[in-house]
Amino acid sequence: MNYLIIFIGGGIGAMSRYALQGIVYEFTGAAFPYGTLMVNVLGCFLIGVFAGASEKFIIDPQWRIFLTIGLLGGFTTFSSLGYETFALFRDGEILLALANIFGSVLIGLLSVWLGFFLIK
């Protein structure tokens, strides 16, 4: 059942990302990836709201899976990076937080370059 919940949430999240990026690009043009920036910032804000609400209220585990892994995971995995890094900083795990940023952003960019280079 959890896979179905994630599947549905992920589909809604991906379609929402596509729609929001399209709307943003209509207003800003495509010279800078404002649509992606908007999606990433909004996704981080929403996962922060949900994480805060989860600590304040009891939320059904299936809703948690639907919203975080499904909906926000389909919308942007950047929100997961943001929350997990925030949690590491909050818990005093500064080096792990920095490693998470380094690994996800810099090594991720290098991996894009390597994949592109190998195919070209």
Secondary structure, DSSP 8 states (H G I E B T S, - for coil): -HHHHHHHHHHHHHHHHHHHHHHHHHHH-SSS-HHHHHHHHHHHHHHHHHHHHHHHS---HHHHIIIIIIIIHHH-THHHHHHHHHHHHHTT-HHHHHHHHIIIIIIHHHHHHHHHHHH-
